[in-house]
């Protein structure tokens, strides 16, 4: 027999051996480290190609098949997805010290963040992250936020003034997005840097919003297939695309972060600065926060509340415009407490407005998959071992559709949060859960409360000329983005009483000057103490 004939006769054997290796490799891959139920993965891609456009909605459908906690394989990564309030409590609260870290992803951590570092919300848990989180959480705790109310009032003044002016006293419909972006960004900028951007069309404001939206796309756990399939990173067009888009986003971001910091340092040198979180750390010789940690706190303050708050507002305003009956209930509730007067910002004493912003957060769930977590150490769920360094998604969208928790999940009903039973349980999961829950929750809720109460008190919000869809299940403009936004639409802010708006604006302008001159109060001392203690 010739060598060639021998080779040929061995070919089926070699083929069978290769096939056996491939099958064994696939079985090992499909079984993985975590033995929870879940969809059968495809080779290489796992379940990535079955997830559709809106991953959170697909996970909700899968949770009905595989149970409240299931495993999904995304390329090389196994992910545990948590879909009910009860399961969230079992893992994120009862085993809080294990469900405390954040996973690393290629596009965001290696490409976009290589210079300025990670935000707090994307930092794995270690001593440095602990210091950053403590400093931010202290600067954003309840008493600190109470001292920021004049700053929120200052932005509410601009909000009321500009929707009135640009909407020509309610005769013109406007796209509400930019107004809420400025509101959210300015509160964070004043609290952190003691400076604000005045105009809705301000070029720096536009730049920050545009770049932060791009960063959010890199951060999204549903956006970058190459985060899960390393092979894709090496395809020339993909590698070049991610590297150049990531680098340009990073360069643009570094530029305005430096500008904001340099501007504050210049004001400190001239002694014209006002009290603010970053200034207090810079001026404190005892501060235990190093430059990299300060950069991380600054990044978090600029980005964390921007898309999340603006998107919650825009969805809600679009919904309220189509539901005048909810606006009238809210106004009646305000009038019950203030007898026709302007609602106060210093106290949150209209329970219906609190219930309204909670229902908006639940119903629209802007961070549908929250921010991803990683486990620090081994844990178990119902006897199934979940190993160290497992990526975990909290599916807030699914929890908000958990009938065992909310009953009539598809109905927008603020009243559900007025129920006395509600006071003893976590209202909703839009701010996450457990030990890495949103550090800005008190500030965000205060911003929601103040803006809703003032807007509803001063205006009738009406839909624009063109009809629009505002159902969060179908109207999302960016289902693969980090924070879901509705497709653009317009509304009208029709003044209920123009002269009362004018006298409010006049009075608030005087107060606003004092607020800006004072800077932040309790938060600043809190941060100083924290930095010293850390
Ligand atoms: C409606 C507005 C907001 C929403 C829906 C929101 C939502 C979230 C969520 C879901 C997380 C992750 C929580 C988890 O893993 O369990 C988070 C983290 C965080 N948020 Fe917010 N957030 C909002 C506003 C803000 C604001 C205004 C700030 C501060 C200015 C802020 C600061 C942070 C920080 C620092 C983290 C990281 C916490 C950590 O990783 O330890 N957030 N936020």
Boltz pocket constraint, residues with backbone or C-beta under 6 A from the ligand:
constraints:
  - pocket:
      binder: B
      contacts: [[A, 120], [A, 121], [A, 122], [A, 123], [A, 133], [A, 136], [A, 140], [A, 188], [A, 300], [A, 301], [A, 304], [A, 305], [A, 306], [A, 308], [A, 309], [A, 312], [A, 366], [A, 367], [A, 370], [A, 371], [A, 372], [A, 373], [A, 429], [A, 430], [A, 431], [A, 432], [A, 433], [A, 434], [A, 435], [A, 436], [A, 437], [A, 438], [A, 439], [A, 440], [A, 441], [A, 443], [A, 444]]
      max_distance: 6.0
